[in-house]
Amino acid sequence: MKIRTVKYILKQGVLGLWRNRGMSVASISSVSASLIVLGLIITLVLNINNVATLTQTHFDTIQVYVQDNLSEKETVNIGKAIEGIDGVQLVEYESKEQALLNMRERWGEQGYLLESLEENPLPNSYIIHLENIELADDVVLSIKSVEGIDEVKYYKEIIQNMLRIAGFIRTVGLILIFILTLVAMFIISNTVKLALNARRQEINIMKYVGATNWFIRWPFIMEGIVLGLIGAITALLIVHFGYQYTFDIITARFTAIFSAYLIPIEEMMKKTILMFTVLGTGVGALGSIISLRKHLNV
C-alpha cells in the first residue's frame, strides 16, 4: 500500500470521527466502559490468585504461635508435644527474629519498611509439616489442646474460599464483558453507518472512477479502529490510576503487610496494556466491518 494511500485512509478516518462527534464520544465511552470492567475483573482475579499462590505453601503446613511469656524450656516442650501428634511429619522452630528476617526477604524492595518498627511484633512459632493434608483438621484439633499455644494458623479454607470467589468474579465478569462488548460494537457500527450515509454520494463517485472496494472500506475500518484505540487508552489510564490509588490506600492504612500480597502496578500494567489495545482495536474494527457489510454495497 502506497504512503499516499495510507495518509488518505488515516485522514478520512479522523475526519469521520469529527463529523459524527456525538456518536464518536458514545462509541469511545462504550469501549472504555467495557475495558474498565475487564480491568477491574483482571485486577481482582489476578490479585486473589496471587494471594492464594503465596499462601499455597501453607497447604501442607500449620503454623503454631506460642505464648510470648514462655521460657525456653517451655517452648521446647511444646515442640516435643507437637512432634508426638499423629499425622505430624516434621516440626520446625522459627524464632521471632528469624520470622522478621523471612518477612523482610518476602517483601523484597519493600523490606526497608520493616526497619521503622520499634520492636519485633512477631511471636515465636513452630511450622508443622503434615504427612497427609487430609489429616490437617485432626492435627489442628490435637495441637490446640497443648498448653502454651497462643494461636494456630491454617490456611486451607481461606485459600479454597478465595479461589471460589475468584471463579465467581471471573464468571460474572465475563458475562458483563460480553454484554458491554456487544453494546460497544453496536454503537461503533451505528457511528460508521452515519459516516456512510453522509458520504454516500462521494462513495458512488469514487466507484464510478474506478476506486476498489477495499480503498473505499479502509477509511471506515480505520475510523472504528481509532475509536476502539482511544477507548482502550482511556480505560487503561483509568485502570492504572485507580489501581495505583487503591494500592497506596492499602499500603497507608493497613501497612505494607497487605500490599506485599498485591501485584505491583508495573506488573499489572504489563498484563493489561497489550490486552486492552488488542481488544479495543479489535472491537472497533469488527464494529466497522459489520456496518460495512450491512450498509455498504461495494
Phi and psi in degrees as GROMACS dihedral restraints (atoms count N, CA, C in turn):
[ dihedral_restraints ]
;  ai    aj    ak    al  type     phi  dphi    fc
    3     4     5     6     1   -69.8    20    10
    4     5     6     7     1   153.1    20    10
    6     7     8     9     1   -61.3    20    10
    7     8     9    10     1   -38.9    20    10
    9    10    11    12     1   -63.4    20    10
   10    11    12    13     1   -37.4    20    10
   12    13    14    15     1   -67.5    20    10
   13    14    15    16     1   -41.2    20    10
   15    16    17    18     1   -62.4    20    10
   16    17    18    19     1   -43.3    20    10
   18    19    20    21     1   -61.1    20    10
   19    20    21    22     1   -40.3    20    10
   21    22    23    24     1   -63.5    20    10
   22    23    24    25     1   -44.7    20    10
   24    25    26    27     1   -62.1    20    10
   25    26    27    28     1   -45.4    20    10
   27    28    29    30     1   -63.0    20    10
   28    29    30    31     1   -44.1    20    10
   30    31    32    33     1   -62.4    20    10
   31    32    33    34     1   -45.9    20    10
   33    34    35    36     1   -67.2    20    10
   34    35    36    37     1   -34.8    20    10
   36    37    38    39     1   -64.4    20    10
   37    38    39    40     1   -43.4    20    10
   39    40    41    42     1   -67.8    20    10
   40    41    42    43     1   -40.0    20    10
   42    43    44    45     1   -62.4    20    10
   43    44    45    46     1   -36.3    20    10
   45    46    47    48     1   -62.8    20    10
   46    47    48    49     1   -38.7    20    10
   48    49    50    51     1   -62.6    20    10
   49    50    51    52     1   -42.0    20    10
   51    52    53    54     1   -70.7    20    10
   52    53    54    55     1   -36.5    20    10
   54    55    56    57     1   -65.0    20    10
   55    56    57    58     1   -34.0    20    10
   57    58    59    60     1  -117.7    20    10
   58    59    60    61     1    61.0    20    10
   60    61    62    63     1   -60.7    20    10
   61    62    63    64     1   -40.6    20    10
   63    64    65    66     1   -62.2    20    10
   64    65    66    67     1   -49.2    20    10
   66    67    68    69     1   -68.7    20    10
   67    68    69    70     1   -31.7    20    10
   69    70    71    72     1   -64.0    20    10
   70    71    72    73     1   -43.4    20    10
   72    73    74    75     1   -62.4    20    10
   73    74    75    76     1   -41.4    20    10
   75    76    77    78     1   -63.6    20    10
   76    77    78    79     1   -40.3    20    10
   78    79    80    81     1   -64.4    20    10
   79    80    81    82     1   -46.9    20    10
   81    82    83    84     1   -61.7    20    10
   82    83    84    85     1   -41.4    20    10
   84    85    86    87     1   -63.5    20    10
   85    86    87    88     1   -40.9    20    10
   87    88    89    90     1   -68.2    20    10
   88    89    90    91     1   -40.9    20    10
   90    91    92    93     1   -64.6    20    10
   91    92    93    94     1   -43.7    20    10
   93    94    95    96     1   -61.1    20    10
   94    95    96    97     1   -43.8    20    10
   96    97    98    99     1   -61.0    20    10
   97    98    99   100     1   -43.0    20    10
   99   100   101   102     1   -61.4    20    10
  100   101   102   103     1   -45.1    20    10
  102   103   104   105     1   -74.9    20    10
  103   104   105   106     1   -29.8    20    10
  105   106   107   108     1   -64.9    20    10
  106   107   108   109     1   -42.9    20    10
  108   109   110   111     1   -62.0    20    10
  109   110   111   112     1   -43.1    20    10
  111   112   113   114     1   -60.4    20    10
  112   113   114   115     1   -43.7    20    10
  114   115   116   117     1   -61.8    20    10
  115   116   117   118     1   -41.0    20    10
  117   118   119   120     1   -61.6    20    10
  118   119   120   121     1   -44.1    20    10
  120   121   122   123     1   -66.7    20    10
  121   122   123   124     1   -42.5    20    10
  123   124   125   126     1   -60.6    20    10
  124   125   126   127     1   -46.6    20    10
  126   127   128   129     1   -64.3    20    10
  127   128   129   130     1   -39.9    20    10
  129   130   131   132     1   -66.2    20    10
  130   131   132   133     1   -50.6    20    10
  132   133   134   135     1   -65.5    20    10
  133   134   135   136     1   -45.3    20    10
  135   136   137   138     1   -64.1    20    10
  136   137   138   139     1   -39.9    20    10
  138   139   140   141     1   -71.4    20    10
  139   140   141   142     1   -38.0    20    10
  141   142   143   144     1   -64.3    20    10
  142   143   144   145     1   -44.0    20    10
  144   145   146   147     1   -64.4    20    10
  145   146   147   148     1   -35.1    20    10
  147   148   149   150     1   -66.3    20    10
  148   149   150   151     1   -43.7    20    10
  150   151   152   153     1   -61.7    20    10
  151   152   153   154     1   -43.7    20    10
  153   154   155   156     1   -62.7    20    10
  154   155   156   157     1   -39.7    20    10
  156   157   158   159     1   -66.9    20    10
  157   158   159   160     1   -43.1    20    10
  159   160   161   162     1   -64.9    20    10
  160   161   162   163     1   -33.5    20    10
  162   163   164   165     1   -93.8    20    10
  163   164   165   166     1     0.4    20    10
  165   166   167   168     1   -64.7    20    10
  166   167   168   169     1   -26.0    20    10
  168   169   170   171     1   -63.6    20    10
  169   170   171   172     1   -16.0    20    10
  171   172   173   174     1   -90.7    20    10
  172   173   174   175     1     3.2    20    10
  174   175   176   177     1   -59.5    20    10
  175   176   177   178     1   -41.8    20    10
  177   178   179   180     1  -106.4    20    10
  178   179   180   181     1    19.0    20    10
  180   181   182   183     1  -131.5    20    10
  181   182   183   184     1   156.4    20    10
  183   184   185   186     1  -128.8    20    10
  184   185   186   187     1   132.5    20    10
  186   187   188   189     1  -104.2    20    10
  187   188   189   190     1   126.1    20    10
  189   190   191   192     1  -114.6    20    10
  190   191   192   193     1   117.7    20    10
  192   193   194   195     1   -93.1    20    10
  193   194   195   196     1   128.8    20    10
  195   196   197   198     1   -94.6    20    10
  196   197   198   199     1   159.0    20    10
  198   199   200   201     1   -63.7    20    10
  199   200   201   202     1   144.4    20    10
  201   202   203   204     1   -74.7    20    10
  202   203   204   205     1   -21.0    20    10
  204   205   206   207     1   -94.5    20    10
  205   206   207   208     1    12.2    20    10
  207   208   209   210     1   -81.4    20    10
  208   209   210   211     1   151.0    20    10
  210   211   212   213     1   -78.2    20    10
  211   212   213   214     1   168.5    20    10
  213   214   215   216     1   -61.9    20    10
  214   215   216   217     1   -39.1    20    10
  216   217   218   219     1   -65.5    20    10
  217   218   219   220     1   -42.6    20    10
  219   220   221   222     1   -64.5    20    10
  220   221   222   223     1   -38.2    20    10
  222   223   224   225     1   -64.6    20    10
  223   224   225   226     1   -41.5    20    10
  225   226   227   228     1   -64.4    20    10
  226   227   228   229     1   -39.5    20    10
  228   229   230   231     1   -63.2    20    10
  229   230   231   232     1   -35.9    20    10
  231   232   233   234     1   -62.2    20    10
  232   233   234   235     1   -43.0    20    10
  234   235   236   237     1   -60.6    20    10
  235   236   237   238     1   -41.7    20    10
  237   238   239   240     1   -65.9    20    10
  238   239   240   241     1   -38.0    20    10
  240   241   242   243     1   -64.5    20    10
  241   242   243   244     1   -39.7    20    10
  243   244   245   246     1   -67.6    20    10
  244   245   246   247     1   -38.1    20    10
  246   247   248   249     1   -60.3    20    10
  247   248   249   250     1   -27.8    20    10
  249   250   251   252     1   -83.8    20    10
  250   251   252   253     1    -3.0    20    10
  252   253   254   255     1   -79.0    20    10
  253   254   255   256     1   135.3    20    10
  255   256   257   258     1   -62.1    20    10
  256   257   258   259     1   134.0    20    10
  258   259   260   261     1   100.1    20    10
  259   260   261   262     1   -10.9    20    10
  261   262   263   264     1   -88.8    20    10
  262   263   264   265     1   123.9    20    10
  264   265   266   267     1   -92.4    20    10
  265   266   267   268     1   -43.0    20    10
  267   268   269   270     1  -151.3    20    10
  268   269   270   271     1   141.9    20    10
  270   271   272   273     1  -122.2    20    10
  271   272   273   274     1   123.8    20    10
  273   274   275   276     1  -117.5    20    10
  274   275   276   277     1   132.3    20    10
  276   277   278   279     1   -89.4    20    10
  277   278   279   280     1   135.5    20    10
  279   280   281   282     1  -128.7    20    10
  280   281   282   283     1   111.5    20    10
  282   283   284   285     1   -71.0    20    10
  283   284   285   286     1   163.2    20    10
  285   286   287   288     1   -63.9    20    10
  286   287   288   289     1   -32.9    20    10
  288   289   290   291     1   -67.0    20    10
  289   290   291   292     1   -43.7    20    10
  291   292   293   294     1   -67.1    20    10
  292   293   294   295     1   -36.5    20    10
  294   295   296   297     1   -61.8    20    10
  295   296   297   298     1   -40.0    20    10
  297   298   299   300     1   -67.4    20    10
  298   299   300   301     1   -40.8    20    10
  300   301   302   303     1   -62.6    20    10
  301   302   303   304     1   -42.5    20    10
  303   304   305   306     1   -63.4    20    10
  304   305   306   307     1   -40.4    20    10
  306   307   308   309     1   -64.7    20    10
  307   308   309   310     1   -40.7    20    10
  309   310   311   312     1   -62.0    20    10
  310   311   312   313     1   -38.0    20    10
  312   313   314   315     1   -68.0    20    10
  313   314   315   316     1   -40.7    20    10
  315   316   317   318     1   -64.6    20    10
  316   317   318   319     1   -35.2    20    10
  318   319   320   321     1   -74.1    20    10
  319   320   321   322     1   -18.6    20    10
  321   322   323   324     1    63.7    20    10
  322   323   324   325     1  -121.4    20    10
  324   325   326   327     1   -64.4    20    10
  325   326   327   328     1   -23.6    20    10
  327   328   329   330     1   -88.4    20    10
  328   329   330   331     1     2.6    20    10
  330   331   332   333     1   -61.4    20    10
  331   332   333   334     1   -25.0    20    10
  333   334   335   336     1   -62.4    20    10
  334   335   336   337     1   -22.4    20    10
  336   337   338   339     1   -62.7    20    10
  337   338   339   340     1   -26.8    20    10
  339   340   341   342     1   -74.0    20    10
  340   341   342   343     1   -16.5    20    10
  342   343   344   345     1   -68.1    20    10
  343   344   345   346     1   -18.8    20    10
  345   346   347   348     1   -81.1    20    10
  346   347   348   349     1    -5.8    20    10
  348   349   350   351     1   -68.7    20    10
  349   350   351   352     1   131.9    20    10
  351   352   353   354     1   -73.7    20    10
  352   353   354   355     1   -33.4    20    10
  354   355   356   357     1  -146.1    20    10
  355   356   357   358     1   159.1    20    10
  357   358   359   360     1   -74.2    20    10
  358   359   360   361     1   114.6    20    10
  360   361   362   363     1   -86.0    20    10
  361   362   363   364     1    -6.5    20    10
  363   364   365   366     1   -82.5    20    10
  364   365   366   367     1   143.7    20    10
  366   367   368   369     1   -91.5    20    10
  367   368   369   370     1   165.5    20    10
  369   370   371   372     1   -68.3    20    10
  370   371   372   373     1   149.7    20    10
  372   373   374   375     1  -153.2    20    10
  373   374   375   376     1   165.8    20    10
  375   376   377   378     1  -117.2    20    10
  376   377   378   379     1   135.6    20    10
  378   379   380   381     1  -104.3    20    10
  379   380   381   382     1   119.9    20    10
  381   382   383   384     1  -108.3    20    10
  382   383   384   385     1   123.0    20    10
  384   385   386   387     1   -96.0    20    10
  385   386   387   388     1   134.2    20    10
  387   388   389   390     1   -96.0    20    10
  388   389   390   391     1   150.8    20    10
  390   391   392   393     1   -71.5    20    10
  391   392   393   394     1   -35.5    20    10
  393   394   395   396     1  -149.4    20    10
  394   395   396   397     1   132.6    20    10
  396   397   398   399     1   -60.4    20    10
  397   398   399   400     1   -27.1    20    10
  399   400   401   402     1   -70.0    20    10
  400   401   402   403     1   -17.9    20    10
  402   403   404   405     1   -88.8    20    10
  403   404   405   406     1     0.4    20    10
  405   406   407   408     1   -57.1    20    10
  406   407   408   409     1   -47.3    20    10
  408   409   410   411     1   -61.0    20    10
  409   410   411   412     1   -41.9    20    10
  411   412   413   414     1   -67.2    20    10
  412   413   414   415     1   -40.1    20    10
  414   415   416   417     1   -64.6    20    10
  415   416   417   418     1   -43.8    20    10
  417   418   419   420     1   -59.5    20    10
  418   419   420   421     1   -42.8    20    10
  420   421   422   423     1   -62.5    20    10
  421   422   423   424     1   -41.2    20    10
  423   424   425   426     1   -68.7    20    10
  424   425   426   427     1   -38.5    20    10
  426   427   428   429     1   -63.0    20    10
  427   428   429   430     1   -40.1    20    10
  429   430   431   432     1   -63.9    20    10
  430   431   432   433     1   -18.2    20    10
  432   433   434   435     1   -85.1    20    10
  433   434   435   436     1    -8.4    20    10
  435   436   437   438     1   -78.8    20    10
  436   437   438   439     1   132.6    20    10
  438   439   440   441     1   -72.9    20    10
  439   440   441   442     1   145.4    20    10
  441   442   443   444     1    94.6    20    10
  442   443   444   445     1     1.2    20    10
  444   445   446   447     1   -91.6    20    10
  445   446   447   448     1   131.2    20    10
  447   448   449   450     1   -90.5    20    10
  448   449   450   451     1   -43.6    20    10
  450   451   452   453     1  -157.0    20    10
  451   452   453   454     1   146.6    20    10
  453   454   455   456     1  -119.1    20    10
  454   455   456   457     1   123.5    20    10
  456   457   458   459     1  -110.4    20    10
  457   458   459   460     1   124.4    20    10
  459   460   461   462     1  -138.8    20    10
  460   461   462   463     1   125.9    20    10
  462   463   464   465     1  -104.8    20    10
  463   464   465   466     1     5.7    20    10
  465   466   467   468     1   -56.8    20    10
  466   467   468   469     1   -53.6    20    10
  468   469   470   471     1   -65.9    20    10
  469   470   471   472     1   -37.0    20    10
  471   472   473   474     1   -61.3    20    10
  472   473   474   475     1   -46.4    20    10
  474   475   476   477     1   -64.8    20    10
  475   476   477   478     1   -43.3    20    10
  477   478   479   480     1   -61.4    20    10
  478   479   480   481     1   -41.0    20    10
  480   481   482   483     1   -65.7    20    10
  481   482   483   484     1   -40.7    20    10
  483   484   485   486     1   -62.7    20    10
  484   485   486   487     1   -42.1    20    10
  486   487   488   489     1   -67.0    20    10
  487   488   489   490     1   -34.8    20    10
  489   490   491   492     1   -66.7    20    10
  490   491   492   493     1   -42.3    20    10
  492   493   494   495     1   -61.9    20    10
  493   494   495   496     1   -43.5    20    10
  495   496   497   498     1   -61.0    20    10
  496   497   498   499     1   -41.0    20    10
  498   499   500   501     1   -64.5    20    10
  499   500   501   502     1   -40.5    20    10
  501   502   503   504     1   -65.2    20    10
  502   503   504   505     1   -45.8    20    10
  504   505   506   507     1   -60.5    20    10
  505   506   507   508     1   -41.4    20    10
  507   508   509   510     1   -62.2    20    10
  508   509   510   511     1   -43.8    20    10
  510   511   512   513     1   -66.0    20    10
  511   512   513   514     1   -49.8    20    10
  513   514   515   516     1   -62.1    20    10
  514   515   516   517     1   -41.2    20    10
  516   517   518   519     1   -62.5    20    10
  517   518   519   520     1   -42.8    20    10
  519   520   521   522     1   -62.8    20    10
  520   521   522   523     1   -37.5    20    10
  522   523   524   525     1   -64.7    20    10
  523   524   525   526     1   -45.5    20    10
  525   526   527   528     1   -62.9    20    10
  526   527   528   529     1   -42.5    20    10
  528   529   530   531     1   -62.4    20    10
  529   530   531   532     1   -41.8    20    10
  531   532   533   534     1   -60.9    20    10
  532   533   534   535     1   -45.0    20    10
  534   535   536   537     1   -65.4    20    10
  535   536   537   538     1   -47.4    20    10
  537   538   539   540     1   -66.5    20    10
  538   539   540   541     1   -32.8    20    10
  540   541   542   543     1   -66.0    20    10
  541   542   543   544     1   -42.0    20    10
  543   544   545   546     1   -61.4    20    10
  544   545   546   547     1   -41.3    20    10
  546   547   548   549     1   -62.9    20    10
  547   548   549   550     1   -44.2    20    10
  549   550   551   552     1   -62.0    20    10
  550   551   552   553     1   -43.9    20    10
  552   553   554   555     1   -64.4    20    10
  553   554   555   556     1   -37.7    20    10
  555   556   557   558     1   -64.5    20    10
  556   557   558   559     1   -44.9    20    10
  558   559   560   561     1   -67.0    20    10
  559   560   561   562     1   -43.0    20    10
  561   562   563   564     1   -62.5    20    10
  562   563   564   565     1   -40.3    20    10
  564   565   566   567     1   -59.7    20    10
  565   566   567   568     1   -41.7    20    10
  567   568   569   570     1   -71.1    20    10
  568   569   570   571     1   -33.1    20    10
  570   571   572   573     1   -62.2    20    10
  571   572   573   574     1   -46.0    20    10
  573   574   575   576     1   -66.7    20    10
  574   575   576   577     1   -36.0    20    10
  576   577   578   579     1   -62.6    20    10
  577   578   579   580     1   -39.0    20    10
  579   580   581   582     1   -62.9    20    10
  580   581   582   583     1   -40.8    20    10
  582   583   584   585     1   -64.7    20    10
  583   584   585   586     1   -37.5    20    10
  585   586   587   588     1   -62.0    20    10
  586   587   588   589     1   -47.1    20    10
  588   589   590   591     1   -63.7    20    10
  589   590   591   592     1   -37.9    20    10
  591   592   593   594     1   -68.1    20    10
  592   593   594   595     1   -27.1    20    10
  594   595   596   597     1  -112.9    20    10
  595   596   597   598     1    18.4    20    10
  597   598   599   600     1   -59.7    20    10
  598   599   600   601     1   -43.5    20    10
  600   601   602   603     1   -64.7    20    10
  601   602   603   604     1   -42.0    20    10
  603   604   605   606     1   -62.5    20    10
  604   605   606   607     1   -38.7    20    10
  606   607   608   609     1   -64.4    20    10
  607   608   609   610     1   -41.7    20    10
  609   610   611   612     1   -61.4    20    10
  610   611   612   613     1   -41.3    20    10
  612   613   614   615     1   -63.7    20    10
  613   614   615   616     1   -42.5    20    10
  615   616   617   618     1   -61.2    20    10
  616   617   618   619     1   -38.0    20    10
  618   619   620   621     1   -66.6    20    10
  619   620   621   622     1   -38.0    20    10
  621   622   623   624     1   -66.8    20    10
  622   623   624   625     1   -32.1    20    10
  624   625   626   627     1   -90.4    20    10
  625   626   627   628     1     5.3    20    10
  627   628   629   630     1   101.4    20    10
  628   629   630   631     1    13.5    20    10
  630   631   632   633     1   -65.6    20    10
  631   632   633   634     1   137.7    20    10
  633   634   635   636     1   -73.8    20    10
  634   635   636   637     1   161.3    20    10
  636   637   638   639     1   -59.6    20    10
  637   638   639   640     1   -43.6    20    10
  639   640   641   642     1   -71.4    20    10
  640   641   642   643     1   -28.7    20    10
  642   643   644   645     1   -62.9    20    10
  643   644   645   646     1   -36.4    20    10
  645   646   647   648     1   -76.7    20    10
  646   647   648   649     1   -37.3    20    10
  648   649   650   651     1   -71.8    20    10
  649   650   651   652     1   -39.3    20    10
  651   652   653   654     1   -56.6    20    10
  652   653   654   655     1   -41.7    20    10
  654   655   656   657     1   -58.0    20    10
  655   656   657   658     1   -35.8    20    10
  657   658   659   660     1   -74.1    20    10
  658   659   660   661     1   -37.7    20    10
  660   661   662   663     1   -65.3    20    10
  661   662   663   664     1   -40.9    20    10
  663   664   665   666     1   -61.7    20    10
  664   665   666   667     1   -37.5    20    10
  666   667   668   669     1   -60.0    20    10
  667   668   669   670     1   -45.2    20    10
  669   670   671   672     1   -64.7    20    10
  670   671   672   673     1   -40.6    20    10
  672   673   674   675     1   -62.8    20    10
  673   674   675   676     1   -43.4    20    10
  675   676   677   678     1   -63.9    20    10
  676   677   678   679     1   -42.0    20    10
  678   679   680   681     1   -58.7    20    10
  679   680   681   682     1   -47.5    20    10
  681   682   683   684     1   -64.5    20    10
  682   683   684   685     1   -38.1    20    10
  684   685   686   687     1   -68.1    20    10
  685   686   687   688     1   -42.7    20    10
  687   688   689   690     1   -62.6    20    10
  688   689   690   691     1   -41.8    20    10
  690   691   692   693     1   -62.2    20    10
  691   692   693   694     1   -39.4    20    10
  693   694   695   696     1   -66.5    20    10
  694   695   696   697     1   -43.1    20    10
  696   697   698   699     1   -63.9    20    10
  697   698   699   700     1   -42.5    20    10
  699   700   701   702     1   -60.3    20    10
  700   701   702   703     1   -46.8    20    10
  702   703   704   705     1   -64.4    20    10
  703   704   705   706     1   -39.6    20    10
  705   706   707   708     1   -63.2    20    10
  706   707   708   709     1   -41.5    20    10
  708   709   710   711     1   -65.0    20    10
  709   710   711   712     1   -42.9    20    10
  711   712   713   714     1   -64.2    20    10
  712   713   714   715     1   -45.2    20    10
  714   715   716   717     1   -64.2    20    10
  715   716   717   718     1   -41.8    20    10
  717   718   719   720     1   -59.7    20    10
  718   719   720   721     1   -54.2    20    10
  720   721   722   723     1   -70.7    20    10
  721   722   723   724     1   -33.4    20    10
  723   724   725   726     1   -65.4    20    10
  724   725   726   727     1   -42.9    20    10
  726   727   728   729     1   -68.4    20    10
  727   728   729   730     1   -40.5    20    10
  729   730   731   732     1   -63.4    20    10
  730   731   732   733     1   -41.8    20    10
  732   733   734   735     1   -63.3    20    10
  733   734   735   736     1   -44.7    20    10
  735   736   737   738     1   -64.6    20    10
  736   737   738   739     1   -42.0    20    10
  738   739   740   741     1   -60.2    20    10
  739   740   741   742     1   -44.0    20    10
  741   742   743   744     1   -66.0    20    10
  742   743   744   745     1   -38.9    20    10
  744   745   746   747     1   -63.9    20    10
  745   746   747   748     1   -45.6    20    10
  747   748   749   750     1   -62.2    20    10
  748   749   750   751     1   -41.1    20    10
  750   751   752   753     1   -65.5    20    10
  751   752   753   754     1   -40.9    20    10
  753   754   755   756     1   -74.3    20    10
  754   755   756   757     1   -40.6    20    10
  756   757   758   759     1   -90.2    20    10
  757   758   759   760     1   -31.7    20    10
  759   760   761   762     1  -115.6    20    10
  760   761   762   763     1    17.6    20    10
  762   763   764   765     1    63.7    20    10
  763   764   765   766     1   172.1    20    10
  765   766   767   768     1   -74.8    20    10
  766   767   768   769     1    -5.7    20    10
  768   769   770   771     1   -59.1    20    10
  769   770   771   772     1   -44.2    20    10
  771   772   773   774     1   -74.0    20    10
  772   773   774   775     1   -40.2    20    10
  774   775   776   777     1   -64.1    20    10
  775   776   777   778     1   -24.1    20    10
  777   778   779   780     1   -64.7    20    10
  778   779   780   781     1   -22.5    20    10
  780   781   782   783     1   -91.5    20    10
  781   782   783   784     1    -7.4    20    10
  783   784   785   786     1   -90.6    20    10
  784   785   786   787     1   150.0    20    10
  786   787   788   789     1   -74.2    20    10
  787   788   789   790     1   129.1    20    10
  789   790   791   792     1   -58.4    20    10
  790   791   792   793     1   152.5    20    10
  792   793   794   795     1   -59.9    20    10
  793   794   795   796     1   -38.8    20    10
  795   796   797   798     1   -63.6    20    10
  796   797   798   799     1   -43.5    20    10
  798   799   800   801     1   -67.0    20    10
  799   800   801   802     1   -38.3    20    10
  801   802   803   804     1   -64.3    20    10
  802   803   804   805     1   -41.3    20    10
  804   805   806   807     1   -67.2    20    10
  805   806   807   808     1   -34.4    20    10
  807   808   809   810     1   -61.1    20    10
  808   809   810   811     1   -33.5    20    10
  810   811   812   813     1   -77.8    20    10
  811   812   813   814     1   -21.3    20    10
  813   814   815   816     1  -107.7    20    10
  814   815   816   817     1   -26.4    20    10
  816   817   818   819     1   -58.4    20    10
  817   818   819   820     1   -54.4    20    10
  819   820   821   822     1   -63.8    20    10
  820   821   822   823     1   -41.6    20    10
  822   823   824   825     1   -62.1    20    10
  823   824   825   826     1   -45.8    20    10
  825   826   827   828     1   -63.9    20    10
  826   827   828   829     1   -43.1    20    10
  828   829   830   831     1   -62.7    20    10
  829   830   831   832     1   -47.3    20    10
  831   832   833   834     1   -64.4    20    10
  832   833   834   835     1   -46.0    20    10
  834   835   836   837     1   -66.4    20    10
  835   836   837   838     1   -43.0    20    10
  837   838   839   840     1   -62.3    20    10
  838   839   840   841     1   -51.3    20    10
  840   841   842   843     1   -67.8    20    10
  841   842   843   844     1   -35.0    20    10
  843   844   845   846     1   -64.5    20    10
  844   845   846   847     1   -45.8    20    10
  846   847   848   849     1   -62.3    20    10
  847   848   849   850     1   -42.2    20    10
  849   850   851   852     1   -62.8    20    10
  850   851   852   853     1   -46.7    20    10
  852   853   854   855     1   -65.0    20    10
  853   854   855   856     1   -42.2    20    10
  855   856   857   858     1   -65.6    20    10
  856   857   858   859     1   -39.9    20    10
  858   859   860   861     1   -61.7    20    10
  859   860   861   862     1   -39.5    20    10
  861   862   863   864     1   -66.4    20    10
  862   863   864   865     1   -45.3    20    10
  864   865   866   867     1   -61.7    20    10
  865   866   867   868     1   -40.9    20    10
  867   868   869   870     1   -60.1    20    10
  868   869   870   871     1   -45.1    20    10
  870   871   872   873     1   -64.4    20    10
  871   872   873   874     1   -40.7    20    10
  873   874   875   876     1   -64.9    20    10
  874   875   876   877     1   -40.4    20    10
  876   877   878   879     1   -66.2    20    10
  877   878   879   880     1   -32.6    20    10
  879   880   881   882     1   -85.6    20    10
  880   881   882   883     1   -34.8    20    10
  882   883   884   885     1  -121.6    20    10
  883   884   885   886     1     0.1    20    10
  885   886   887   888     1  -124.6    20    10
  886   887   888   889     1   110.4    20    10
  888   889   890   891     1   -90.4    20    10
  889   890   891   892     1    73.0    20    10
